[in-house]
């Protein structure tokens, strides 16, 4: 299991002496068509009861709760839902 200092395998020696770019040709590559749909990680503060609600709902639906929250927010954004606030 332990290697003696200074001894490396033939494969490791090959990998150290080889530039991997020599083995790949990206000249015919295409951009990822889904790149615009990638998700961005953000930090958001939510009430504990809100998280619990979505966790329970997500469990019923068989989805990860963060995906379910994303679906709700996407639906609001796509339908241009407006929030009506009343301060008391």
LINJOFEN-V920243 format. One record per pair of residues at least 12 apart in sequence whose C-alpha atoms are under 10 Angstrom apart, sorted by the first residue. I is the first residue (numbers start at 1). J is the second residue. D is the distance in whole Angstrom. If there is no record, write none. Layout:
I_J_D ; I_J_D
This chain:
39_70_10 ; 51_65_8 ; 51_66_9 ; 51_69_9 ; 52_65_9 ; 53_65_9 ; 54_66_8 ; 54_67_10 ; 54_68_7 ; 54_69_7 ; 54_72_10 ; 55_68_9 ; 55_69_9 ; 57_69_10
